[in-house]
Amino acid sequence: MLGRRTTLELVRWLLLAIVVAGGIWYAARHPEVVSALKGVPLVSLLAILVLELVARVLQGYKLKLMSGVFGVGLRFREWFGLTVCASMYSYLLPARAGAGVQALYLKKQYGLPFAHFGSLVAAMNVLILVVAGAVGLCASVIQLSSVKPTAPTLLFVFLGLFVLSMGGCAVLAVLTSLVKYVPTQALRQIASSVSDGLKMLARRRDVLLKVSGLHVAHIICGGAQFYIAFRSLGMEATLSQGIVVSALSAFAMFLALTPASLGINEGVISAAGQLLGLSAQKALVGAVVYRGVTILVSFALGWVFNHVLLRGVMIEGGSAAESRDAPKT
């Protein structure tokens, strides 16, 4: 009989298969979508590619700053390499295995406990969502006050997401004080380690501010990518609209119903495009262009850094399966 974890993994891959089949069916019924993809200028693709590399640097430097709180001094090839490797593994393995691979590397190379890495991931995820909510709110306000204002639906969406994210901060703060109520000694030790890690991060407000600033830049960078993708498809998009989509995409990536939220994120972007007064179909094509570039970067660089950084670690760690037992995003 299949275990709960195996069943969930099979469900996620089944959902991905359904999404892919639906995408093929949609493309067959709408040949203009394929034509639009072929018509994207090479210069636009190169610009999106450059911005994607910048985004990966920003993302990797956040990992460097956060892990530095625990005394881990990552070099460039580590913090950048672990970032692209995590992205690649999120496509290849279920259950957000990318974070597990990072945790395994930091455990093997620097002795960072999985529980401390779990607290790092938890704090970073909450920060990402809070910042995405705040940036989305600001971009929505800018869009509402622009020459071509759109319906305020997304403004209320981001307001709700921001409140929920702040609630996540409150939950983490409360959980750190409830360790003594955890029922068993083994679970209490894990919870205590996570709690200690969160408290260490909370004391480093300088790091939290820097990471927040880096993520603002990361969302704006993504907004510029969507802006270029949309404009290359003939849409009269604005940068503020691109930033709104980028901020919403940050939330959509946490809907891990399929590997790397394939199909889910694109659906959210298409719906957001329609709410922004853009063509939902062209917004979907723009999302596919963006996804294609991210996959290219993930596998091209991920393969290289997997060989440089993780080959020996994964062999010593037994297999990628061990990484799935580490903390997940």
Secondary structure by P-SEA (a helix, b strand, c coil): cccaaaaaaaaaaaaaaaaaaaaaaaaaacaaaaaaaaaccaaaaaaaaaaaaaaaaaaaaaaaaaaaaacccccccaaaaaaaaaaaaaacccccaaaaaaaaaaaaaccccaaaaaaaaaaaaaaaaaaaaaaaaaaaaaaaaccccccaaaaaaaaaaaaaaaaaaaaaaaaaaaccccccaaaaaaaaaaaaaaaaaaaaaaaaaaaaaaaaaaaaaaaaaaaaaaaaacccccaaaaaaaaaaaaaaaaccccccccaaaaaaaaaaaaaacccaaaaaaaaaaaaaaaaaaaaaaaaaaaaaccaaaaaaacccccccccccc
